[in-house]
Amino acid sequence: MRRRRHGLRGILIVLWCIDLLAVASGQAVSSRLIPEDNLSYPVLIRIGTTSGSGFYLATGEDVFLVTAAHVLFEPDRRTLIAVQAEALSYASDPKERTQAVFRLDLKALNENGSIKIDTPHDVAVVRVARVTRLGAAMTSGHNTYFKAGAAASVSSDHETRVGVMNAMLMINQPAGDRGFLSNQSYYVDNKPGAVIPPMTWGCVEAFFDPAHSTVDFWLDGKELADLHRTDWQQDPIGAFRFGFEKYAGPAIDIWYDDIAIGTERIGCQ
């Protein structure tokens, strides 16, 4: 699971996922590789004591950061200026001031072949993410998509795990294996709760307020009433971890896009 540290008490997370493919008349139609307004939200790259610019390029399989080779490499085009870099960007809407900040381990990316350069044209392309989709329906087994908990350990008794069970979104905690389905009446009516269909993307929002024992969740702007808890004992928020923590059934790949954190609701845009 990937780990992000934050020192906030009441925290709202938005996982904002956008499908890269459109479907028309039963045929898959690829989206534009470079958005028409891509120059309105360039990426600021901070590396060592210098900085440069670039832009993100999304394909059906990967996400790339495109920049000038001299931004990342010394004049010999073999030596990195620094082993780490920070990529900062904004949404295309000028009214949206939320920053998207990614820290890149350039040394690891370079060693595994994820950085390619074209020396004559002074171009560098960095593969920063592998784009995958939820290619199968949500499973009946219990697994975790992301979790919020203490910073000192990978898992803690009163962390909040957001994941899947009975083919719907659910939350649980290790302490007492306490959990709630997004349809708490499932074992009576056998109806699905909140579902993210395969080959689509969903916006999942999560609110954590440990001081008031409160959590709340939304999917695509709709509150998940059965996951709104006011009796939820939560560890102080020190880290968020994203990925796929498998307990039952087959492993899957998930792509997380535009993760935003704030002290009030951000919403899906």
C-alpha positions as CSV (number, residue, x, y, z in Angstrom):
1,M,0.0,0.0,0.0
2,R,1.3,3.4,-0.8
3,R,1.7,5.8,2.2
4,R,1.0,9.5,2.5
5,R,1.5,11.4,5.8
6,H,-0.7,14.2,6.9
7,G,-1.2,16.0,10.3
8,L,-4.9,16.9,10.0
9,R,-7.6,15.9,12.4
10,G,-10.8,16.2,10.4
11,I,-9.9,15.0,6.9
12,L,-11.8,14.6,3.7
13,I,-10.3,12.5,1.0
14,V,-11.5,12.6,-2.6
15,L,-10.5,9.7,-4.9
16,W,-11.3,11.1,-8.3
17,C,-11.1,8.5,-11.1
18,I,-11.8,9.3,-14.7
19,D,-12.3,6.7,-17.4
20,L,-9.8,7.0,-20.3
21,L,-12.1,5.4,-22.9
22,A,-15.5,6.3,-24.3
23,V,-17.8,3.7,-25.7
24,A,-19.9,4.5,-28.8
25,S,-22.2,2.0,-30.6
26,G,-20.5,-0.8,-28.8
27,Q,-17.0,0.1,-30.0
28,A,-14.2,1.4,-27.8
29,V,-13.1,4.9,-28.9
30,S,-9.8,6.2,-27.5
31,S,-9.7,9.7,-26.0
32,R,-7.3,12.3,-27.1
33,L,-3.8,11.6,-25.8
34,I,-3.1,15.3,-25.2
35,P,-6.1,17.3,-24.0
36,E,-6.9,20.4,-26.0
37,D,-6.2,22.6,-23.0
38,N,-3.2,20.8,-21.7
39,L,-1.0,24.0,-21.8
40,S,-3.4,25.6,-19.3
41,Y,-2.2,23.3,-16.5
42,P,1.5,22.5,-17.0
43,V,3.5,20.6,-14.4
44,L,6.1,22.4,-12.3
45,I,9.0,20.0,-11.7
46,R,11.3,20.8,-8.7
47,I,14.5,18.9,-8.7
48,G,17.5,19.6,-6.5
49,T,18.0,23.4,-6.4
50,T,16.5,23.9,-9.9
51,S,13.1,23.6,-11.5
52,G,11.5,23.1,-14.9
53,S,8.2,22.4,-16.6
54,G,6.4,19.6,-18.3
55,F,3.0,18.0,-18.8
56,Y,1.2,14.8,-18.2
57,L,0.3,12.4,-21.1
58,A,-2.2,9.6,-20.5
59,T,-2.6,6.6,-22.8
60,G,-4.7,3.5,-22.4
61,E,-1.9,1.8,-20.4
62,D,0.3,4.4,-18.8
63,V,0.7,8.0,-17.5
64,F,3.8,9.8,-18.5
65,L,5.5,13.0,-17.5
66,V,7.0,14.7,-20.5
67,T,9.7,17.3,-20.0
68,A,13.1,18.5,-21.3
69,A,16.0,16.1,-20.7
70,H,18.1,18.9,-19.2
71,V,15.5,19.4,-16.5
72,L,16.3,15.9,-15.1
73,F,19.9,15.2,-16.3
74,E,23.3,16.7,-16.2
75,P,24.8,17.7,-19.6
76,D,26.2,14.2,-20.0
77,R,22.5,13.0,-20.2
78,R,23.4,10.0,-18.0
79,T,23.7,11.5,-14.5
80,L,20.5,12.6,-12.8
81,I,20.6,16.1,-11.3
82,A,18.9,14.7,-8.1
83,V,17.6,11.3,-7.2
84,Q,14.2,12.7,-6.3
85,A,11.9,15.3,-7.8
86,E,8.5,16.8,-7.0
87,A,5.8,17.4,-9.7
88,L,3.2,20.0,-8.9
89,S,0.1,20.7,-11.1
90,Y,-3.4,22.2,-10.9
91,A,-6.7,21.3,-12.4
92,S,-7.6,23.0,-15.7
93,D,-10.4,25.0,-13.9
94,P,-8.7,28.3,-12.8
95,K,-11.1,28.5,-9.9
96,E,-9.8,25.2,-8.5
97,R,-6.7,25.9,-6.4
98,T,-6.1,22.4,-5.0
99,Q,-2.6,21.3,-5.8
100,A,-1.7,17.8,-7.0
101,V,1.8,17.0,-5.8
102,F,3.7,13.8,-6.6
103,R,7.1,12.9,-5.3
104,L,9.1,10.9,-7.8
105,D,11.9,8.5,-7.0
106,L,14.0,9.3,-10.1
107,K,16.8,6.9,-9.2
108,A,14.4,3.9,-9.0
109,L,12.5,5.0,-12.2
110,N,15.7,5.4,-14.1
111,E,17.0,2.0,-12.9
112,N,13.9,0.1,-13.9
113,G,13.8,1.7,-17.4
114,S,10.9,4.1,-16.8
115,I,12.8,7.1,-18.0
116,K,13.6,7.5,-21.7
117,I,15.4,10.4,-23.3
118,D,15.9,11.7,-26.8
119,T,19.2,13.5,-26.5
120,P,19.2,15.2,-30.0
121,H,15.8,16.7,-29.2
122,D,16.4,17.3,-25.5
123,V,13.2,15.4,-24.5
124,A,12.7,13.1,-21.5
125,V,9.7,10.9,-20.9
126,V,9.0,9.5,-17.4
127,R,6.5,6.7,-16.9
128,V,5.0,7.8,-13.6
129,A,2.0,5.3,-13.4
130,R,0.7,2.2,-15.0
131,V,-2.9,2.8,-15.9
132,T,-5.1,-0.2,-15.1
133,R,-8.9,-0.5,-14.7
134,L,-11.2,-2.5,-12.6
135,G,-11.6,-5.1,-15.3
136,A,-13.9,-7.4,-13.3
137,A,-16.9,-6.9,-11.1
138,M,-16.4,-6.2,-7.4
139,T,-16.0,-9.5,-5.6
140,S,-17.9,-11.1,-2.7
141,G,-14.6,-11.6,-0.8
142,H,-13.4,-8.9,1.6
143,N,-10.5,-6.8,0.4
144,T,-9.2,-3.2,1.1
145,Y,-8.8,-0.4,-1.4
146,F,-7.4,2.3,0.9
147,K,-7.1,2.9,4.6
148,A,-6.5,5.7,7.1
149,G,-4.7,5.2,10.3
150,A,-1.7,5.9,12.6
151,A,1.6,6.9,11.0
152,A,3.8,4.7,13.1
153,S,2.6,1.3,11.8
154,V,1.4,-0.2,8.5
155,S,-1.8,-1.5,10.3
156,S,-3.4,-0.5,13.6
157,D,-6.5,-1.8,15.5
158,H,-8.6,1.3,14.9
159,E,-7.6,2.3,11.4
160,T,-10.4,2.7,8.9
161,R,-10.3,0.3,5.9
162,V,-12.4,1.2,2.9
163,G,-12.9,-1.7,0.5
164,V,-15.2,-4.4,-0.9
165,M,-17.3,-7.2,0.5
166,N,-20.4,-8.9,-1.0
167,A,-19.6,-7.0,-4.2
168,M,-20.2,-3.5,-2.7
169,L,-18.2,-0.8,-0.9
170,M,-17.8,-1.4,2.9
171,I,-15.7,-0.2,5.8
172,N,-14.2,-2.1,8.7
173,Q,-11.6,-2.1,11.4
174,P,-9.3,-4.8,12.7
175,A,-10.4,-4.3,16.3
176,G,-13.2,-6.9,16.8
177,D,-13.4,-7.2,13.0
178,R,-16.1,-4.5,13.1
179,G,-17.5,-3.5,9.7
180,F,-20.4,-2.1,7.8
181,L,-21.7,-2.7,4.3
182,S,-23.0,0.1,2.1
183,N,-26.3,-1.8,2.3
184,Q,-26.7,-3.0,5.9
185,S,-29.9,-4.8,4.9
186,Y,-28.1,-7.0,2.4
187,Y,-28.7,-10.2,4.3
188,V,-32.4,-9.5,4.3
189,D,-33.1,-8.0,0.9
190,N,-30.0,-9.3,-1.0
191,K,-29.7,-6.0,-2.9
192,P,-26.4,-4.5,-3.8
193,G,-25.1,-1.4,-2.0
194,A,-22.7,1.1,-3.5
195,V,-21.0,-0.5,-6.5
196,I,-18.3,0.7,-8.9
197,P,-19.0,-1.2,-12.1
198,P,-16.1,-2.8,-14.1
199,M,-14.4,-0.6,-16.7
200,T,-15.7,2.6,-15.2
201,W,-14.3,5.1,-12.6
202,G,-16.0,6.4,-9.5
203,C,-15.4,9.4,-7.2
204,V,-15.2,8.1,-3.6
205,E,-15.2,10.8,-0.9
206,A,-14.4,9.9,2.7
207,F,-14.7,12.2,5.8
208,F,-12.7,11.3,9.0
209,D,-13.3,13.2,12.3
210,P,-11.6,11.1,15.0
211,A,-12.3,13.7,17.7
212,H,-16.1,13.2,17.3
213,S,-16.0,9.4,16.4
214,T,-17.4,10.3,13.0
215,V,-16.9,9.0,9.5
216,D,-18.9,9.5,6.3
217,F,-18.6,8.4,2.7
218,W,-20.0,9.4,-0.7
219,L,-19.9,7.7,-4.1
220,D,-20.2,10.0,-7.2
221,G,-21.7,12.7,-5.0
222,K,-24.3,10.5,-3.3
223,E,-23.9,9.9,0.5
224,L,-23.7,6.3,1.6
225,A,-26.0,6.5,4.6
226,D,-25.1,3.1,6.0
227,L,-21.5,4.1,6.1
228,H,-22.2,7.3,8.0
229,R,-21.1,6.4,11.5
230,T,-21.0,8.6,14.7
231,D,-19.8,5.8,16.9
232,W,-16.5,5.1,15.0
233,Q,-13.4,4.8,17.2
234,Q,-10.7,6.0,14.9
235,D,-6.9,6.3,15.4
236,P,-5.5,9.8,15.0
237,I,-4.9,10.3,11.3
238,G,-1.2,10.0,10.5
239,A,-1.1,8.2,7.1
240,F,-3.2,7.2,4.2
241,R,-2.3,4.1,2.2
242,F,-3.7,3.3,-1.2
243,G,-3.5,0.2,-3.3
244,F,-5.1,-3.2,-3.0
245,E,-4.8,-5.2,0.3
246,K,-6.0,-8.7,-0.6
247,Y,-7.6,-11.0,2.0
248,A,-9.9,-13.2,-0.2
249,G,-10.3,-13.9,-3.9
250,P,-8.1,-12.9,-6.9
251,A,-5.9,-9.9,-6.9
252,I,-6.9,-6.9,-9.1
253,D,-5.3,-3.7,-10.3
254,I,-6.8,-0.3,-9.5
255,W,-5.8,3.2,-10.8
256,Y,-6.2,6.1,-8.3
257,D,-6.3,9.5,-9.9
258,D,-6.5,13.1,-8.4
259,I,-6.2,12.3,-4.7
260,A,-7.2,15.5,-2.8
261,I,-7.1,16.2,0.9
262,G,-8.7,19.1,2.8
263,T,-10.5,20.2,6.0
264,E,-13.9,20.6,4.3
265,R,-15.7,18.8,1.6
266,I,-14.2,19.2,-1.8
267,G,-16.7,17.4,-4.0
268,C,-16.5,15.6,-7.3
269,Q,-15.8,17.9,-10.3
